[in-house]
């Protein structure tokens, strides 16, 4: 891929969307995001080694925020279950 090409990046997950997902779906999504985060960290490292800017660095922020929202939803569910 050419460095000049625009990189299409999706949006981060919203908490409302995640609340509608099952535990299994959230678990699967967590590992997809974890894989993406690790790939981005590798890409960031390679860019640093080659003294180039990382392509679309805002992707890391979106992944990190989505992972934080999964934790939020799971915490909300745990609090709700504890209150029952």
C-alpha distance (Angstrom), angle and dihedral (degrees) to the residues before:
residue distance angle dihedral
X1 . . .
X2 3.74 . .
X3 3.82 114.8 .
X4 3.82 89.4 -135.0
X5 3.81 92.7 60.7
X6 3.79 117.0 103.9
X7 3.80 112.1 -110.0
X8 3.80 111.9 -136.1
X9 3.76 109.7 -138.0
X10 3.77 125.4 -173.3
X11 3.76 123.4 -136.8
X12 3.77 126.5 -97.0
X13 3.81 120.1 -96.2
X14 3.80 117.1 -94.1
X15 3.81 119.6 -132.6
X16 3.84 91.1 -123.3
X17 3.81 89.9 58.8
X18 3.78 92.6 47.4
X19 3.82 92.8 49.7
X20 3.81 88.8 63.1
X21 3.81 92.8 55.2
X22 3.78 125.5 93.4
X23 3.80 122.0 -115.7
X24 3.81 88.9 -106.0
X25 3.82 91.8 52.7
X26 3.82 91.4 48.2
X27 3.81 90.0 49.3
X28 3.81 91.6 51.1
X29 3.81 91.9 45.9
X30 3.83 90.3 49.8
X31 3.82 90.2 57.7
X32 3.80 92.5 45.7
X33 3.82 88.7 53.0
X34 3.81 91.4 44.5
X35 3.81 90.1 53.4
X36 3.80 90.0 47.8
X37 3.81 91.3 48.7
X38 3.81 91.6 51.4
X39 3.81 90.9 48.2
X40 3.82 90.0 50.6
X41 3.80 91.8 48.8
X42 3.80 89.0 52.0
X43 3.80 90.6 48.2
X44 3.82 90.2 48.6
X45 3.80 91.1 51.0
X46 3.81 92.9 48.5
X47 3.80 91.0 48.8
X48 3.81 90.0 51.0
X49 3.82 92.5 48.5
X50 3.81 90.3 49.5
X51 3.81 91.2 43.7
X52 3.78 91.7 -122.8
X53 3.79 128.9 129.3
X54 3.78 115.7 -100.6
X55 3.79 112.3 -107.0
X56 3.83 111.5 -112.0
X57 3.83 97.3 -13.3
X58 3.81 90.8 -175.2
X59 3.81 87.5 77.8
X60 3.81 88.8 78.8
X61 3.81 91.1 56.2
X62 3.80 91.5 51.6
X63 3.80 92.3 49.9
X64 3.81 92.2 46.6
X65 3.82 92.3 49.0
X66 3.80 92.1 47.9
X67 3.81 90.7 51.2
X68 3.81 90.4 49.0
X69 3.80 90.2 51.7
X70 3.81 91.4 52.0
X71 3.82 88.1 53.7
X72 3.81 89.3 48.8
X73 3.82 92.9 52.1
X74 3.81 92.4 47.0
X75 3.82 90.5 48.5
X76 3.81 90.6 50.1
X77 3.80 89.7 51.7
X78 3.82 92.3 48.3
X79 3.82 91.3 50.5
X80 3.81 90.8 47.8
X81 3.81 91.8 49.8
X82 3.81 92.0 47.4
X83 3.79 89.6 53.5
X84 3.81 93.5 54.1
